[in-house]
Structure formats: structure tokens, C-alpha cells
Amino acid sequence: MKKIAFCFATYDNLSHPKIWEDFFAQADPKQYVILTHAKHPEAVNQDFIRNHLIPEYHETAWGSIKVTRLWQRMFEIAFQDPLVYKAINITQSHIPINNFAHVYESVTSTGKGLLDWEPPTPGGHHANRREALKDKNFIPSEEFVFHGAEGICFSRDMLNFFLQHDNTHLFEDMFATDEHYIGSSLVHYKCENLVERRSINAWLTWGGGNHGGLKSISEEKIRELRGEGKLFAKKLAPGAQVPAMCIQ
């Protein structure tokens, strides 16, 4: 049976552990694996995080290439299980907005990774980030794309590609590398065929700080996001009001 690896990178605890516990309770344990990494493991008091911590620690910093390297390493660990078919990055402010069966079918229905992107607006701050590349000739402006932190679903082929073409050192001086590195690399090497252009994650709001700021999400909004093909929503504050239908 194909497995999905859910790779949680958090500061400490999940903002909504009960939702995630109920989400996984819907599934056959043979359908998934969970990996976690906490920036502050000493502050973790949730078994969900503690019981799935990877056996190594990685320094991270907001907006740094270190975060991208952590995701790649977590995916690499996940794919050591030969049954893992896809690996998805999750943060502590994420919630699922579909039941497990729907997420599983959506993610395993294609052998490709899942990611979408758009060219940065000329003169905008996303486009200007390219100026921080250590080798600007590596990524010409027309190949420098923006995919935000919209959620990345890796296939095994995608992981192998990035292990063979590791250019993270060129992005070390760039802010918010996770918004550009994956898509720009695929475009540069003309390997867009490794992904299905589909965004699985909705960025709901920017509230500042580590946890985001959205205090509630309505059933209407969840239905709207489902209609757009989203599987998860990001930036739900701890204690935010989330209707039970989010995983029904």
C-alpha cells in the first residue's frame, strides 16, 4: 500500500493537535507515516510531536535556506521507507481541510510532485530577491519564479532530482528561499514535468510572529478552499475556532 509521509517542522507544539489526531484516526496506519522536527524540542509537551521526532537536529531560521534544507532532509528520511510514495511539508499552524481519504486520493492519484508557481512581478520584492543570489547567472530573471510557502508535495523522483542538483549554497543570502528555490530550480533545469502544477495549501493570513494570526475559519471558507483544490490551510493561530466539518 502506498504511504504519504507528513513531515511536520514546528517551533514547538502544534497549534491544533486534536484536529490532526482526528484526521489520522480516519486512516489505515499503513497509509501514512509522520515525521516531526521541532526548533525548540525542549518546549514540546505534545506526544504527537515527541513520538515522531527524527533522530537528528537541524538549526533553522525564519526565511533562511536552512528551512529548505530541513524539508529536503526530512523528505530524504521519509523516502527511506520504500512504501512512501509522496512526502508533504506541514507547519505547526496548518490544519487539514479535507478528510484523510480525500487527501490520500488527491495526493496519490498522480506520480508527480505537487507545486504551482508564478513569475515574480518585475520590480516587486519577490523579483528583487534574485539580487541576493551568489551567482545571478545561475537563475536568469525569466527562470526565477515565486511559489510562496504554498505547500510542497515531493515525489521520489523530485527528491532524487534535488539531491543531484543541490544549489542551496547559492541561495544562502536570500530571504524567504522557500518561496523560490524549488520552483526556480525545476524551471532552470527544464524539469517542470516532475510536478503537476497544483497548489495543495492555502495561506490564509499573515499575522506576524511564529504562529500566524487567524482567529477562526468558517465552514463557508473551508468549502471555498476545497473548491479551489486545497487540502490544507496555513496560519491558524493557537486556539482559533475551527469547525468540525474541516475533516468531514
C-alpha positions as CSV (number, residue, x, y, z in Angstrom):
1,M,0.0,0.0,0.0
2,K,1.3,3.5,-0.9
3,K,2.1,5.7,2.1
4,I,2.1,9.5,2.4
5,A,4.8,11.0,4.7
6,F,3.5,14.0,6.6
7,C,6.6,16.0,7.6
8,F,5.9,18.5,10.4
9,A,8.5,21.2,11.1
10,T,7.5,23.2,14.1
11,Y,8.8,25.8,16.6
12,D,7.5,23.6,19.4
13,N,3.9,22.3,19.6
14,L,1.1,22.1,17.0
15,S,-1.4,24.8,17.2
16,H,-4.3,22.3,16.6
17,P,-3.2,18.8,17.7
18,K,-6.7,17.5,18.2
19,I,-7.6,18.2,14.6
20,W,-4.6,16.3,13.4
21,E,-5.1,13.4,15.7
22,D,-8.7,13.1,14.5
23,F,-7.5,13.4,10.9
24,F,-5.1,10.5,11.2
25,A,-7.6,8.4,13.2
26,Q,-9.7,8.2,10.0
27,A,-6.8,6.4,8.2
28,D,-5.3,3.0,8.0
29,P,-1.9,3.3,9.7
30,K,-0.4,1.6,6.6
31,Q,-1.4,4.7,4.5
32,Y,0.9,7.2,6.2
33,V,3.9,8.0,8.3
34,I,4.6,11.0,10.5
35,L,7.9,12.7,10.9
36,T,8.5,15.8,13.1
37,H,11.2,18.2,13.9
38,A,11.0,21.0,16.5
39,K,13.2,24.1,16.5
40,H,12.7,24.1,20.3
41,P,12.3,20.4,21.3
42,E,12.8,21.3,25.0
43,A,9.5,23.2,24.8
44,V,7.5,20.4,23.2
45,N,4.9,18.8,25.5
46,Q,2.7,17.1,22.9
47,D,3.1,13.4,22.3
48,F,2.2,13.9,18.7
49,I,5.4,15.8,18.2
50,R,7.6,13.9,20.7
51,N,6.7,10.5,19.4
52,H,7.7,11.2,15.8
53,L,10.8,13.3,16.1
54,I,13.5,12.5,13.6
55,P,16.8,11.3,15.2
56,E,18.7,14.4,14.3
57,Y,18.5,18.2,15.0
58,H,18.9,20.9,12.4
59,E,19.4,24.6,13.0
60,T,16.8,26.7,11.3
61,A,16.0,30.4,11.0
62,W,12.9,32.2,9.6
63,G,13.3,32.9,5.9
64,S,16.6,31.1,5.7
65,I,17.8,28.4,3.2
66,K,18.2,26.3,6.4
67,V,14.4,25.7,6.4
68,T,14.5,24.4,2.8
69,R,17.4,22.1,3.7
70,L,15.4,20.8,6.7
71,W,12.5,20.0,4.4
72,Q,14.7,18.2,2.0
73,R,16.4,16.2,4.8
74,M,13.0,15.2,6.2
75,F,11.8,14.1,2.8
76,E,15.0,12.1,2.4
77,I,14.4,10.3,5.7
78,A,10.8,9.6,4.8
79,F,11.7,8.1,1.4
80,Q,14.0,5.6,3.1
81,D,10.7,3.7,3.6
82,P,10.2,2.0,0.2
83,L,6.5,2.3,0.6
84,V,6.4,6.1,0.9
85,Y,5.0,7.4,-2.3
86,K,4.8,11.2,-1.5
87,A,6.1,13.5,1.2
88,I,4.4,16.7,2.3
89,N,5.7,19.6,4.4
90,I,3.5,20.8,7.2
91,T,4.0,23.6,9.8
92,Q,2.5,23.9,13.3
93,S,-0.1,26.4,12.1
94,H,-1.5,24.1,9.4
95,I,-4.8,22.3,9.6
96,P,-6.3,19.8,7.2
97,I,-9.5,21.0,5.4
98,N,-10.5,17.6,4.0
99,N,-10.8,14.2,5.4
100,F,-7.9,11.7,5.2
101,A,-9.5,9.7,2.4
102,H,-9.8,12.7,0.1
103,V,-6.3,13.9,0.9
104,Y,-4.9,10.4,0.2
105,E,-6.7,10.0,-3.1
106,S,-5.7,13.5,-4.2
107,V,-2.1,13.1,-3.5
108,T,-1.6,9.5,-4.7
109,S,-3.7,10.0,-7.9
110,T,-0.5,11.2,-9.7
111,G,3.0,10.0,-9.7
112,K,4.3,13.6,-9.9
113,G,5.0,16.1,-7.1
114,L,2.6,18.9,-6.5
115,L,3.6,22.5,-6.7
116,D,2.4,25.6,-8.5
117,W,4.2,28.9,-9.2
118,E,4.1,32.2,-11.0
119,P,6.7,34.6,-12.3
120,P,7.5,37.4,-9.8
121,T,6.1,40.8,-10.8
122,P,9.0,42.8,-12.3
123,G,10.3,45.3,-9.8
124,G,8.4,43.6,-6.9
125,H,10.1,42.4,-3.7
126,H,9.9,38.8,-4.8
127,A,11.7,39.6,-8.1
128,N,14.2,41.7,-6.2
129,R,15.2,38.8,-4.1
130,R,17.1,37.3,-7.0
131,E,19.7,40.0,-6.5
132,A,20.8,38.1,-3.4
133,L,21.8,35.1,-5.4
134,K,25.5,34.4,-5.1
135,D,25.6,33.6,-8.8
136,K,22.9,35.6,-10.7
137,N,23.8,33.8,-13.9
138,F,22.6,30.5,-12.4
139,I,19.0,31.6,-12.4
140,P,18.1,34.2,-15.1
141,S,15.3,36.5,-14.2
142,E,12.9,34.7,-16.6
143,E,13.6,31.4,-14.7
144,F,13.2,32.9,-11.2
145,V,9.7,32.1,-10.1
146,F,7.6,32.6,-7.0
147,H,5.6,29.8,-5.4
148,G,5.2,31.2,-1.9
149,A,5.1,28.8,1.0
150,E,2.0,27.2,-0.5
151,G,2.9,23.7,0.5
152,I,5.2,21.3,-1.3
153,C,4.4,17.7,-2.1
154,F,7.5,15.7,-3.2
155,S,7.6,12.5,-5.2
156,R,10.6,10.2,-5.0
157,D,11.8,11.5,-8.4
158,M,11.6,15.1,-7.2
159,L,13.8,14.2,-4.2
160,N,16.3,12.4,-6.3
161,F,16.5,15.5,-8.6
162,F,17.2,17.9,-5.7
163,L,19.8,15.5,-4.2
164,Q,21.6,15.5,-7.6
165,H,21.2,19.3,-8.1
166,D,21.8,20.8,-4.7
167,N,22.4,24.5,-5.3
168,T,21.2,25.7,-1.9
169,H,24.6,27.3,-1.2
170,L,23.7,29.9,-3.9
171,F,20.6,31.0,-2.0
172,E,22.2,31.4,1.4
173,D,22.0,35.2,1.4
174,M,18.4,35.3,0.1
175,F,15.4,35.9,2.4
176,A,12.4,33.5,2.1
177,T,14.2,31.0,0.0
178,D,11.4,28.5,0.4
179,E,9.3,30.8,-1.8
180,H,11.6,30.4,-4.8
181,Y,14.2,27.6,-4.6
182,I,12.1,24.6,-5.6
183,G,10.2,26.1,-8.5
184,S,13.1,28.1,-9.8
185,S,15.4,25.0,-9.8
186,L,12.8,23.0,-11.7
187,V,12.3,25.7,-14.3
188,H,16.1,26.3,-14.7
189,Y,16.8,22.6,-15.4
190,K,13.7,22.3,-17.5
191,C,12.3,19.6,-15.2
192,E,8.8,21.1,-14.7
193,N,7.5,17.7,-15.8
194,L,8.4,16.4,-12.4
195,V,5.4,18.3,-10.9
196,E,1.7,18.6,-11.5
197,R,1.0,22.4,-11.3
198,R,-1.3,22.3,-8.4
199,S,-1.2,24.1,-5.1
200,I,-2.4,22.0,-2.2
201,N,-2.1,24.6,0.6
202,A,-3.9,27.8,1.3
203,W,-2.1,30.6,3.1
204,L,-4.9,32.3,5.0
205,T,-3.3,35.4,6.5
206,W,-0.1,36.8,7.8
207,G,-0.4,37.7,11.4
208,G,3.3,38.1,12.3
209,G,5.3,36.1,14.8
210,N,5.7,32.4,14.9
211,H,2.1,31.2,14.9
212,G,0.2,33.4,12.5
213,G,-2.9,35.3,13.4
214,L,-6.2,34.0,12.0
215,K,-8.5,33.5,15.0
216,S,-11.2,31.5,13.2
217,I,-12.2,29.9,9.9
218,S,-15.8,29.4,8.7
219,E,-17.4,26.5,7.1
220,E,-18.1,28.7,4.1
221,K,-14.3,29.5,3.7
222,I,-13.4,25.8,4.0
223,R,-15.9,24.9,1.2
224,E,-14.4,27.7,-0.9
225,L,-10.9,26.4,-0.4
226,R,-12.0,22.9,-1.2
227,G,-13.4,24.2,-4.4
228,E,-10.0,25.5,-5.3
229,G,-8.5,22.1,-4.7
230,K,-6.8,23.0,-1.5
231,L,-6.1,20.2,1.0
232,F,-4.6,22.2,3.9
233,A,-4.8,25.7,5.3
234,K,-2.0,27.6,7.0
235,K,-1.7,30.3,9.6
236,L,-4.3,29.3,12.1
237,A,-3.5,30.8,15.5
238,P,-3.5,28.6,18.6
239,G,-7.0,28.5,19.9
240,A,-8.5,29.5,16.6
241,Q,-12.1,28.4,16.1
242,V,-12.2,25.6,13.5
243,P,-15.5,23.9,12.6
244,A,-15.5,20.1,12.9
245,M,-16.5,19.8,9.2
246,C,-12.9,20.6,8.3
247,I,-12.2,16.9,8.2
248,Q,-15.6,15.6,7.5
